[in-house]
């Protein structure tokens, strides 16, 4: 077992050694850097392979990022200041990760050498220029937003938010971001049109009153009942209509039938040919199960009612007199119940029939109940579909 243990440890050490070497040799410097830091941080005896691997990975990563910055600065780069700033920050962050384990000397006496730079001024300059570029771009989009371009307003909001990441107090970015949001938020009205008489109308009105329009609200889209705003303030209107309710026909079916069953009803003596009870060798009377046929007459009643509600969601873009899209909706209500009665011997019934005889047959639901159920299903569909309806702008 000791031999196996030492063999396992040797293989593990070999694999670890090869891992850091392969990472460096294959150019996986980010992986090699993190791996070496993990192996060295907090360790008293630092293995040379990890010290050298870290040294190589750090130098290559810093050189790669410096080369990237040199390249970006050689081309028209106003739109690239964000990348330049993040690259400087990455280089600085890498140095900060390395500092706590310095000086770095291996157990064999190898001392790693690292070149550190102060990037604070470069970072500040790049962030300031990135903020200015994003701010100027956003201000140009505000002009389109004030002419009614919602998308431009929403993009400007994102750019002002980016500016504030670099500098929360950059010029009037905070106020302009608030303006961009006000210009970019979309308002949609929802109206309900119900074609139903009497108590059915009351049932649907009750469902509408429970309809939570604000549940649709997202960051950029707000929904309102049609009477909450003047119609001209809406970017679009969803017209939810209940067009027809077919309550169907109440149908009742009666099925009458006989049932019978052979059952055991105690025991009786076994008689010989002379009608005398037979006995066994001990003098006991021989008995056999007493089989009898029992019967019953069953009347099973089944009630069925099927109703349908048909409606639609029509979307009108701002200032449009015709629907940009129409989404038809149909929901169904199916009522079914059955029960049974019988005359005769209950023992002739199977368990299913016994259960039916113990039931009370439900009455047909009235129009109010049917409408409530259909309305609940219909408005569930409305809730599900409205967020997925494509928004058209006139």
Residue pairs with C-beta under 8 A, 6 or more apart in sequence:
16 39
17 49
19 35
20 32
20 35
20 36
20 39
20 49
20 50
20 53
21 49
21 53
22 28
23 29
23 31
23 32
23 35
23 53
23 57
24 32
24 53
24 56
24 57
27 60
29 56
29 57
29 60
29 61
29 64
30 57
30 61
32 53
32 54
32 56
32 57
33 54
33 57
33 58
33 61
33 94
35 53
36 50
36 51
36 53
36 54
36 57
37 54
37 97
37 98
37 101
39 47
39 50
40 46
40 50
40 51
40 54
40 101
40 104
41 100
41 101
45 107
46 104
46 105
46 106
46 107
47 106
47 107
48 106
48 107
48 108
48 110
50 106
51 104
51 105
51 106
51 110
51 112
52 106
52 110
52 112
54 98
54 104
54 112
55 104
55 112
55 113
55 114
58 94
58 98
58 114
59 114
59 115
61 94
62 91
62 94
62 115
65 87
65 90
65 91
66 91
68 87
69 84
69 87
69 88
72 80
72 83
72 84
72 87
73 84
77 84
78 129
78 133
79 133
81 126
81 127
81 129
81 130
81 133
82 130
82 133
82 134
82 162
84 126
84 130
85 123
85 126
85 127
85 130
85 166
88 119
88 122
88 123
88 126
89 119
89 123
91 117
91 119
92 119
92 120
92 123
95 116
95 117
98 114
102 114
103 111
104 111
104 112
104 114
105 111
105 112
106 112
127 166
127 167
128 166
128 167
130 162
130 166
131 162
131 163
131 166
131 167
131 170
131 173
132 170
134 159
134 160
134 162
134 163
134 166
135 159
135 160
135 163
135 170
135 171
135 173
135 176
137 159
138 155
138 156
138 159
138 160
138 163
138 176
138 180
139 156
139 176
141 149
141 152
141 153
141 155
141 156
141 159
141 180
142 152
142 153
142 156
142 176
142 179
142 180
142 183
144 152
144 153
145 152
145 153
145 156
145 180
145 183
145 184
146 183
150 183
150 184
150 186
150 235
150 393
151 184
152 184
153 180
153 181
153 183
153 184
154 180
154 184
154 220
156 176
156 180
156 183
156 184
157 177
157 180
157 181
157 184
160 173
160 174
160 176
160 177
160 180
161 177
163 170
163 173
164 170
164 173
164 174
164 177
167 173
168 174
184 220
185 220
185 221
185 222
186 220
186 221
186 222
186 235
186 236
186 391
187 222
187 223
187 224
187 229
187 233
187 234
187 235
188 221
188 222
188 223
188 224
188 234
188 235
188 236
188 237
188 238
189 223
189 224
189 225
189 226
189 228
189 229
189 231
189 234
189 236
189 237
189 238
190 213
190 223
190 224
190 225
190 226
190 237
190 238
190 240
190 386
191 225
191 226
191 237
191 238
191 239
191 240
192 208
192 211
192 240
192 241
192 242
193 239
193 240
193 241
193 242
194 201
194 204
194 205
194 208
194 241
194 242
195 241
195 242
195 243
195 244
196 203
196 204
196 242
196 245
196 371
198 367
199 367
199 368
199 371
200 245
200 367
200 368
200 371
202 368
203 368
203 371
203 372
203 375
204 242
204 371
204 375
206 372
206 375
207 372
207 375
207 376
207 378
207 379
208 379
211 379
211 382
211 383
213 223
213 224
213 225
214 223
215 383
216 223
216 383
216 386
216 387
217 223
223 238
223 386
224 234
226 237
231 237
234 318
235 317
235 318
235 393
236 315
236 316
236 317
236 318
236 324
236 391
236 392
236 393
237 315
237 316
238 313
238 314
238 315
238 386
238 389
239 313
239 314
239 315
239 316
239 323
240 311
240 312
240 313
240 382
241 311
241 312
241 313
241 314
242 309
242 310
242 311
242 375
242 378
243 310
243 311
243 312
244 309
244 310
245 307
245 308
245 309
245 310
245 371
245 374
246 307
246 308
246 309
246 310
247 305
247 307
247 367
247 370
248 305
248 306
248 307
248 308
249 305
250 303
250 304
250 305
250 364
251 303
251 304
251 305
252 301
252 302
252 303
252 304
253 301
253 302
253 303
253 304
254 299
254 300
254 301
254 302
255 299
255 300
255 301
255 302
256 297
256 298
256 299
256 300
257 297
257 298
257 300
258 295
258 296
258 297
258 298
259 295
259 296
259 298
259 348
259 349
259 350
259 353
260 293
260 294
260 295
260 296
260 348
261 293
261 294
261 347
261 348
262 291
262 292
262 293
263 291
263 292
263 293
263 294
263 347
264 289
264 290
264 291
264 292
265 290
265 291
265 292
266 289
266 290
267 287
267 288
267 289
267 290
268 287
268 288
268 290
269 277
269 278
269 285
269 286
269 287
269 288
270 277
270 278
270 286
270 287
270 288
271 277
271 278
272 278
277 285
277 286
278 285
278 286
279 285
279 286
280 286
294 344
294 345
294 347
294 348
295 344
295 345
295 348
296 342
296 343
296 344
296 345
296 346
296 348
296 349
297 342
297 343
297 344
298 340
298 341
298 342
298 349
298 353
299 340
299 341
299 342
300 338
300 339
300 340
300 353
300 356
301 338
301 339
301 340
301 341
301 361
302 336
302 337
302 338
303 335
303 336
303 337
303 338
303 361
303 362
303 364
304 334
304 335
304 336
305 333
305 334
305 335
305 336
305 364
305 365
305 370
306 332
306 333
306 334
306 335
307 332
307 333
307 335
307 370
307 374
308 330
308 331
308 332
308 333
308 374
309 330
309 331
309 333
309 371
309 374
309 375
309 377
309 378
310 328
310 329
310 330
311 328
311 329
311 330
311 378
312 326
312 327
312 328
312 329
313 326
313 327
313 329
313 382
313 385
313 386
313 389
314 323
314 325
314 326
314 327
315 323
315 324
315 325
315 326
315 327
315 389
315 391
315 392
316 322
316 323
316 324
317 324
317 391
317 392
317 393
317 394
318 393
318 394
319 394
320 394
324 392
325 389
325 390
325 392
327 385
327 389
329 378
329 381
329 382
329 385
331 374
331 377
331 378
331 381
332 374
332 377
333 370
333 373
333 374
333 377
335 364
335 365
335 370
337 361
337 362
338 356
338 359
338 361
339 356
339 357
339 359
339 360
339 361
340 353
340 356
340 357
340 359
341 357
342 349
342 353
342 357
346 354
346 357
349 357
365 373
